[in-house]
Amino acid sequence: MTHADHALPHALARSSQATPQHGHAQLLGNLAARGQHNLGASLAMLPALAHTDTWLSLTQLQAASLQRLIAQQDSWLTQWQGWFHSACQLSQANTVSKLLEQEVNLTLRAVQILGQQAVDLASLQENLEINYGYWASLHTPVATAAQSSPD
């Protein structure tokens, strides 16, 4: 084995540590940690479920989430309407090269819209997880006692 042969495994090991895979593991770990936190906060707030203000604030959280989802869907509908309008214009191409260009652009636009929808949904999910965790932690008996005790 040459010196280069010995160096290659070390270089590969160093490069694999800097790959996005490591970042993906961290993201998945954060997702799991949020889920675990939210489960613990949900269990800790069970006594608070006897209070109507807890249910009222949960309903407000759900309504805000629904409003955001509806706004996203409105945006998506507008984007797809624009895409459909562009698709209807394909028949106006007067050369094969123009038709091909329009078809490729239309396909790329559809992929872009779908990608943005996926990003929007992932963002909404993360936002809901974080907001719910915060909301649930505010309604645990410890947090409720701290809020009501005089300073």
C-alpha positions as CSV (number, residue, x, y, z in Angstrom):
1,M,0.0,0.0,0.0
2,T,1.3,3.4,-0.9
3,H,1.1,6.6,1.2
4,A,-1.9,7.7,-0.9
5,D,-3.7,4.4,-0.2
6,H,-3.4,5.1,3.6
7,A,-4.5,8.7,3.2
8,L,-7.7,7.9,1.2
9,P,-9.7,6.3,4.1
10,H,-8.8,9.2,6.4
11,A,-9.8,11.7,3.7
12,L,-13.1,9.9,3.1
13,A,-13.8,9.8,6.8
14,R,-13.2,13.5,7.1
15,S,-15.3,14.3,4.1
16,S,-18.2,12.2,5.3
17,Q,-18.3,14.1,8.6
18,A,-18.9,17.3,6.7
19,T,-21.7,16.0,4.4
20,P,-25.3,17.1,4.6
21,Q,-26.1,13.7,6.0
22,H,-24.8,14.9,9.4
23,G,-27.1,17.9,9.2
24,H,-30.0,15.6,8.3
25,A,-29.4,13.5,11.4
26,Q,-29.5,16.7,13.5
27,L,-32.7,17.8,11.9
28,L,-34.3,14.4,12.5
29,G,-33.0,14.5,16.1
30,N,-34.6,17.9,16.6
31,L,-37.9,16.6,15.2
32,A,-37.8,13.6,17.6
33,A,-36.8,15.9,20.5
34,R,-39.8,18.2,19.7
35,G,-42.1,15.3,19.6
36,Q,-40.8,14.0,22.9
37,H,-41.1,17.4,24.5
38,N,-44.6,17.8,23.2
39,L,-45.6,14.4,24.5
40,G,-44.2,15.3,28.0
41,A,-45.9,18.7,27.9
42,S,-49.2,17.1,26.9
43,L,-49.1,14.6,29.7
44,A,-48.1,17.3,32.2
45,M,-51.0,19.4,31.3
46,L,-53.7,16.7,31.7
47,P,-55.0,18.3,35.0
48,A,-55.4,21.6,33.1
49,L,-57.9,20.0,30.7
50,A,-60.5,20.4,33.4
51,H,-60.5,24.2,32.8
52,T,-62.5,25.7,30.0
53,D,-59.9,28.4,29.4
54,T,-57.4,25.7,28.4
55,W,-59.9,24.4,25.8
56,L,-60.6,28.0,24.6
57,S,-56.9,28.7,24.1
58,L,-56.4,25.4,22.3
59,T,-59.3,26.3,20.0
60,Q,-57.6,29.6,19.3
61,L,-54.4,27.9,18.5
62,Q,-56.2,25.5,16.1
63,A,-58.1,28.4,14.4
64,A,-54.8,30.3,13.8
65,S,-53.3,27.1,12.3
66,L,-56.3,26.6,10.1
67,Q,-56.1,30.2,8.9
68,R,-52.5,29.7,7.9
69,L,-53.3,26.5,6.1
70,I,-56.1,28.2,4.2
71,A,-53.8,31.1,3.3
72,Q,-51.3,28.6,1.9
73,Q,-54.0,26.8,-0.1
74,D,-55.2,30.1,-1.6
75,S,-51.6,30.9,-2.6
76,W,-51.3,27.4,-4.2
77,L,-54.5,27.8,-6.0
78,T,-53.4,31.1,-7.5
79,Q,-50.1,29.6,-8.6
80,W,-51.8,26.6,-10.2
81,Q,-54.3,29.0,-12.0
82,G,-51.3,30.8,-13.4
83,W,-49.7,27.5,-14.5
84,F,-53.0,26.4,-16.1
85,H,-53.2,29.7,-18.0
86,S,-49.7,29.2,-19.3
87,A,-50.6,25.6,-20.3
88,C,-53.4,27.0,-22.4
89,Q,-51.0,29.2,-24.2
90,L,-49.0,26.3,-25.5
91,S,-51.0,26.0,-28.7
92,Q,-49.9,29.5,-29.7
93,A,-46.3,28.4,-30.4
94,N,-45.5,28.7,-34.1
95,T,-42.3,26.6,-34.1
96,V,-41.3,23.3,-32.6
97,S,-38.4,24.9,-30.7
98,K,-40.8,27.5,-29.2
99,L,-43.3,24.7,-28.3
100,L,-40.5,22.6,-26.7
101,E,-39.3,25.7,-24.8
102,Q,-42.7,26.4,-23.5
103,E,-43.3,22.8,-22.5
104,V,-40.0,22.6,-20.6
105,N,-40.7,25.9,-18.8
106,L,-44.2,24.7,-18.0
107,T,-42.9,21.4,-16.5
108,L,-40.2,23.3,-14.5
109,R,-42.8,25.6,-13.2
110,A,-45.0,22.7,-12.1
111,V,-42.0,21.2,-10.3
112,Q,-41.3,24.5,-8.6
113,I,-44.9,24.9,-7.4
114,L,-45.0,21.3,-6.0
115,G,-41.6,21.9,-4.3
116,Q,-42.9,25.1,-2.7
117,Q,-46.0,23.3,-1.5
118,A,-43.9,20.7,0.2
119,V,-41.7,23.4,1.8
120,D,-44.8,25.3,2.9
121,L,-46.4,22.2,4.5
122,A,-43.1,21.2,6.3
123,S,-42.8,24.8,7.6
124,L,-46.4,24.7,8.8
125,Q,-45.8,21.4,10.5
126,E,-42.7,22.6,12.3
127,N,-44.4,25.8,13.3
128,L,-47.4,23.9,14.7
129,E,-45.1,21.6,16.6
130,I,-43.2,24.5,18.2
131,N,-46.3,26.5,18.9
132,Y,-48.1,23.6,20.4
133,G,-45.1,22.7,22.6
134,Y,-45.0,26.3,23.8
135,W,-48.7,26.4,24.4
136,A,-48.7,23.1,26.2
137,S,-45.8,24.1,28.5
138,L,-47.8,27.3,29.4
139,H,-50.7,25.1,30.6
140,T,-48.8,22.7,32.8
141,P,-49.6,22.9,36.5
142,V,-46.1,24.3,37.2
143,A,-46.4,27.0,34.6
144,T,-50.0,27.9,35.7
145,A,-48.8,28.1,39.4
146,A,-45.9,30.3,38.4
147,Q,-48.2,32.6,36.5
148,S,-50.7,33.0,39.3
149,S,-48.2,33.3,42.2
150,P,-47.4,36.9,43.3
151,D,-43.8,38.0,42.7
